């Protein structure tokens, strides 16, 4: 994969071209005051539907629900899924804050 470094002002001026180059497989690093601050990269292909992984996820949810029941706790599958989504969002937010991409 080819990588090019470009200043922020020039990147703003040529954004459409840079996106087209990323689509073609190039990686572009954007700098501000000669310091790398962002990267434009090609998107990874969307994963295809995997029935085996789906079945494993459903079984995992069922096992978790049964484990909670054995401890006297009750949660529906929807509540478990919602809780997992919230946990992932919190984890993503912590990572973005650590990388300086989000401010408090």
N, C-alpha and C positions, 0 to 999 in steps of 0.2 A: 504494500500500500504506500503510495507516494504521500509525503507530508510537506506542506508549505506553511511558512509563518507569514502573517500579514498583520499590519497595524489596524487598530480599531477603526480609525477614520476611513481608511481605504476599504475595510471590510464592509462598513455601512454603505459606501458608495457602490460596491460591487456585490452586494449580497446575493442577488439572483444568480449571478455567474458562479459564486462560491458554492451555492446550494446545488447547482447543476454539476459542478465538479465533484461534490461529495456523492451525488447520485451515481456518478461514473466510477466511484471507488476511491477517490482521493480523501485525504484527511487534511484539514486546514486548522492551524493553531492561530488564534487571534491574540494579539498582545496589546497591552496598554502600558505606555512608557517602557517599552522593551521587555515587559514582564508577561509571560503567558497567563491569560485569564480565562480563555474559553477554547473549545474545540468543536469544529463542525466535522462530523463523521457520517459515513453511510449508515443508514438504518439496517439493523439486522433483520433478516426475513422473519415474518410472523411464524411462530411455531404452529405446526398443523395440529389438528385435533387428535389427541392420543387417547383412545378408549381405555387402554390399560392404566394410564396415569389417572384418568377420571375415576375408574373403578377403585383404584388404590386410595384416592382421596376420599371417596364416599365411605369406604371401609374404615379409614382412619377417623372420620367424623363419627361413625357409629361406635367405634371402640372408645373414643373420647367421651361420648355421651354416656355409654355404659359405665365407664370409670367414674364419671361425675355422679351418676345415680348410686353407685356402690358406696360413695362417700356422703350420700344424703343430699346431694345437690342436683338440681334439675335445670337443664337448658335445652331448648329445642335446637335442631340442626341450624335453623336460621339464626338463632342467637349466637351459636358457636361460630358460624361463618362471619357474622357481623363483628364479633369480638376479635377474630383473627384479622379481619380487614383493618380494624382500628389499631391493632398492635403493629401491623405492617406500616400503616401510615405514620405512627409515632416513631418507628424505627427509621423510616425514610427521612422524616423531619430531623431527627437527631443527627443523621449522617450529613444532611445538607447544612445544618448549623455548624457541624464540625468542619466541613469543607469551606465554610464562610459564604455559602450561597444563600443563607437566610439570616436575617438579623432578629434579635430578641425584641 
